[in-house]
Amino acid sequence: MHAPAACIIILTMKRMILSILLSAPLLAAGQDLVRQPYLQRLTPSSVTIAFKSDVPAVGAVEYGITDSLGSTVVEASASILHGIELSGLQQNSIYFYRVTLDGTPATDIVSFRTARDASVPIFSFNAVGDLGCGDAPPPTFACAAVAQKWTESASDFGIFLGDNVYDTGADNDYDPKLFSNYWQFWRTRCIYPAIGNHDTYTDNGLPFDNNFFNFSNNGESSERYYSFRYGNALFIALDPVSTAYGPSDPQTLWLIGQLQNSADLWNFAYFHYPPYSCCAGHGSDLAVREAWSPVFEQYGVDMAFTAHDHGYERTFPVRDYFPSSRGVVYYISGGGGYWNYEWNTDCPWTAHGERTYEFLRVEVLGARLRTCGMKPDGTVFDCASYLKSDMPFDLYRGTDPSSLVLCQAGTILDCSVTDGVPPENVVFFYRMDGPIVLGIDKNEDGTNTLISHRQFE
C-alpha cells in the first residue's frame, strides 16, 4: 500500500536531479582542455596562465585572493592554445584561479603564489634537463619517475635545462612526453624552460616557441634567452643551441649587460651545453666554455646549471680565466629520465659525478644556499651548502676560539656534505676565493672541529 508514495518520492528525486543537471553550465560538445593550465612568466606582480583546448574557444581565467575568485580576464578571440596574463598582483601572495572556456568552468579551483622580491630572499627551486620522454618504460627510461618526485617536492618553482621533448621536439609530442608528467606541479608553480638541441629538430624549434610563453627581455625580442628575478637572485636563461653566442653577438653582449647591472646577491645562469663535464658521453663543450666562462668569472655568476650529458655532476669553484675571481660552480642535471650515460670522476674540476637519474633541488635562505641531488626513489645525494655574506665566517680548531681560520668578508663557502652519520656530521668548506680546503667536524654541542686540510688548485 506504500508503493505509490515511494514512486512519487523517486519521481520527485529524478526531477530534482534532472533540474540540477539542466541548470549546471556544460562545456559545448567536443569542447574540453587537452592540456591542463601551466604557469608561465611568474613575477612578483604578474603571471601568465596557459592552457590548450581541443577546439577553438574563448578562454578566460577567474581569479582572486580567496576561492570566491571575483576577477576575470577574458581573451579577445577564440583560440586553441591560450595564454592569459594576470597583472597587478601582490608579491609573495596566494591567489586562487580556474579556467573557463566560452564562459563555462573547465577546471577546478587551484592556487598559486606570486614570486618573492628581494625583501623576501627565501625560496627554493628545482632544475633538470633531458626530461621529455613521457612514460617510456624503465629501467632504460625514468622520465615519469623523475617528474613524480619533482612534483612531490616543496620547491617554489622550476627551471628546465633543455631537451624538454624527445626525440625531435615535435609539436604533437609536447603533451604525451612533457605536460603529461609535469602538469600537477605546473598548474600551481611556474617552470622557466631553456632550449636544448633536441628541441630544435622540428622546424628549427618552432614548437618550443609556440608551446612556452617565455620572457623576451633582450634586444632581439627572442624567447630563447631571457632573464627573471626571484627573491635576491637573478636567473639568466641562455641559448647556445640556436642563437649565436660569440663575443660580439647580441646574446653575449646582453648577458654581460645583465650581470653588470645586477644588484642581486646571487647570479645564476642556466642553459643546455655544459662548459665543464667529466661525462663519457658528450663531455665539455669547449666553444661554450671559451665564450661564456670568462664572462661568468669576470662578472660574478655564482652557479651555472646545465644538462646535455645524461647524469649528474658538480664542480669545485672554477676560476680558469680570472684566478682572483670567486669562481663559478657548474652543475649538470641531465638525469631527467632519458637513458643515462657513463660518467668519469677524474677530471680536475669534478667534486662529484654520477651516472644516475635525478633532479637538482636548490634552497636559498638569504646569503645561504644549499643544493641536493634527488633520485626518483627518494635518495638524497651530494648535498652542498654555500655562504655568501659580507660578514667574516670564523672557523676554529676544536673549541678554542683563539685559534681561528678566518674566511674574509665577501667569500663564498661551499660546504659539501659527506655521508657521515648523521648526514651533516662532517662537512668540507671550499673557499671560493682561495685554495684551502677545510674538513670540519660538526659536534653535537654546536662546536666545529678542524679535522683535515689540504691545498688544491
Buried (B, 14 or more C-beta within 10 A) or exposed (E): EEEEEEEEEEEEEEEEEEEEEEEEEEBEEEBEBEBBBBBBBBBBBBBBBBBBBBEEBBBBBBBBBEEEBEEBBEBEEBBBBBBBBBEEBEBBBEBBBBBBBBEBBBBEBBBBBBBBBBEBBBBBBBBBBBBBBBBBEEEEBBBBBBBBBBBEBEBBBBBBBBBBBBBEBBBEBBBBBBBBBBBBBBBBBBBBBBBBBBBBBBBEBEBBBEBBBBBEBBEBEBBBBBBBBBBBBBBBBBBBBBBEBEEEBBBBBBBBEBBEEBEBBBBBBBBBBBBBBBBBBBBBBEEBBEBBBBBBBBBBBBBBBBBBBBBBBBBBBBBBBBEEBBBBBBBBBBBBBBEBBEBBEEBEBBBBBBBBBBBBBBBBEBBBBBBBBBBBEEEEBBBBBBBBBEEEBEBBBEEEEEEEBEBEEEBBBBBBBEEEEEEEBBBBBBBBBEEBBBBBBBEEEEBBBBEEEEEEE
